[in-house]
Amino acid sequence: MSETTRTRRPRAALLIALPAFGLVALLMLPFVSAPSSRCGNPFGCGSVRNAGESDLTVVAFLADGTERATYAIAPDSRDLLLGVTNEILVPEASCLTVHGGPFWSDRTVVQTAGDPARVPIDHWGARVDLQGGACAG
């Protein structure tokens, strides 16, 4: 075996191994948890996506139950959940559909009549659709 054959094999292996390692690292990146995250940072983790036609009002609370912030999320927008616990305000005579949980597969429907309501959103975040009037189907 010549000297040049021995030096080419490690280079060829590096040309395959390094890009493969980089690809695996990129694919794992969304599933690696940041220190401040409680849900492992999957896509949409810790955020609310407003899929409805009207603004959402989110109330964020600290661990001791005191209110941290109240903020609005515009239609077709996404925003982070700012509290340790969070609630969506549902105005009177409205229908709120929440797709939450680890894979946003948990569906909750809330219909309000005369009084507004508050619906808790867990730390996984959610896709939320708020409509005026009665819930369809």
N, C-alpha and C positions, 0 to 999 in steps of 0.2 A: 504494500500500500504506500502510495507516495505521500509526501508531506502536505500537499495541497488538498488531497482528498480528506484528510483528517480535519483540516480547518474549515472546510465547507459544511460539514454536517452540523456542527454546533450553530453556525450562522443560519442554516436552513431551519433548524428547530426553533431558534429564537424568532425567526420571521413568522412562524406559525403560532408559537406559544404566546408571545407578547400581545398581538392583536386579539387572540382568543381570551386571554386574561382580561384585557380591557373591555371586551364585549360582555363577559360575565360580570365584571364590576359594574358596568352601566346598567345591566338588567337587574342587578340586586339593589341598586341605589334607591328606588322608590320604597323598598321594603325595610330598609335600615332605619331604625328609630333614632330620632334626634333626642338629646337629653331632656328637652322640655316637652316632648310629645308623649301623650298617654295612649295613643292608638296606633303607633307603628308607622305613621306617615304614608298609608296607601293613598292613592289618588282621591282627592276630596276630603281627606281626613281633617277633622276639626274646622270644617267650613260649611257654610250654608249656601246653597244655590237656589236663587229665587226663579222658579220656572213659571210663576204666575204672571198675571197682568197688572197687579198692583203692588205697591211697596210693602215690604215686610218690616215689622218692628221687632227687633231682638232686644231682650233685656238680659244683660250679663251680670252674674252674681259672683262675689268672692266666696271663699271656703266657709266663712262664718255666716253667710247668708245676706250680707249687706250688698246693696246694689252697686255695681261697679260702673256700668254704662248702659245707656239706651240708645240704639242707633237703628237707622233704616237701611234696607238693602233694596236697591232699585230692581225692577223687573229685568230678567235675563242677565243678572249679575251674580257674582259669587263674592262672599266676604268671610273673613275668619271669625270663629267664635272666640270672644274675648274673655269669657268668664270661666270659672271652675264649673259652674252650672249655668245653663242658658235656657231661656224660654222665648217662644214666639207668641206675640199678642195676636189674638184672633178677634177682629171687630164683630159687633153684633150683626146677625143675619148674613153670615159668611160661611164658606166651606173651606177647610184647610186639609190638604192631603200631604202627608209627610212620608217620604221614603228614607228611612234611617237605618241604623245598625251598621255592622262591619262592612257589608257589601251593598248597603242601601237597599236591602231586600225586605226590610220590615216596613209594612205599610200601615199607617194610622190615618183614619179619616175623622175629622172633628167638625160637627155642624153646630153653629151657634144660632140661637133664636133672638131672645131679648137682651141677653147680657153678654159682654165680651168674655173671652176665656184666655187662659195662658196654657201653652202646650210645651212641656220640657223637650229639649233636644239634647241627646247624649253626646259624649265627647267624640263620637265617630263623625258627627256632622250629618247633613241631610240634604236631600233635594226636596224643596217645598213648593207647593202650588196653592196659592190663596185666591179664591174666587168669591165674588159677591153672590148672594143668593143661596139656594138650596144645592146640596151635593147631587150630582148626576149619578144614577145607577148605584 
